[in-house]
């Protein structure tokens, strides 16, 4: 029995940490250095993982299922998608909070954020989400605020409402133009 206890203690003390692998370290160092497509895949992985709390063998298909309706991966080959999934799975698995915090830097363009919101809308509308997933979708929306829409210029788009004068401007008489006495 002592030998069994010693073996258990040795296994606990010498647990393998995959983060020590150079390939994993390299991926984790590049969390913030990603593009928009990586951000969309990361969103899909985060939402998929939030549902069960565990990584599933079918996560690649689940993420593709979540992202496909938004057509954000249309130009990506199967090999490129697999490689991307591999890297983003490592990031989401080992550093989920850091993966979330990096999204605003990755998706900084207004168009990228609109695509992310469309993706989140599609996920929330077409997939059955549990409470944790719904909370994560709300958190991701808050992390990725959409830029304000600029008002259309005068004469373009909708008609502008008449500008109201301030109270002070309405009370003070306007100076009148002097009539010229020269003829």
URFEN-V127153 format. One record per helix or strand of 3 or more residues. SS is the DSSP state (H for helix, E for strand). FROM is the first residue (numbers start at 0). LEN is the number of residues. Records with the same first field share a line. If there is no record, write none. Layout:
# URFEN-V127153
SS=FROM-LEN + FROM-LEN
This chain:
# URFEN-V127153
H=1-12 + 17-3 + 21-8 + 35-17 + 58-10 + 77-17 + 95-11 + 109-17 + 130-13 + 166-5
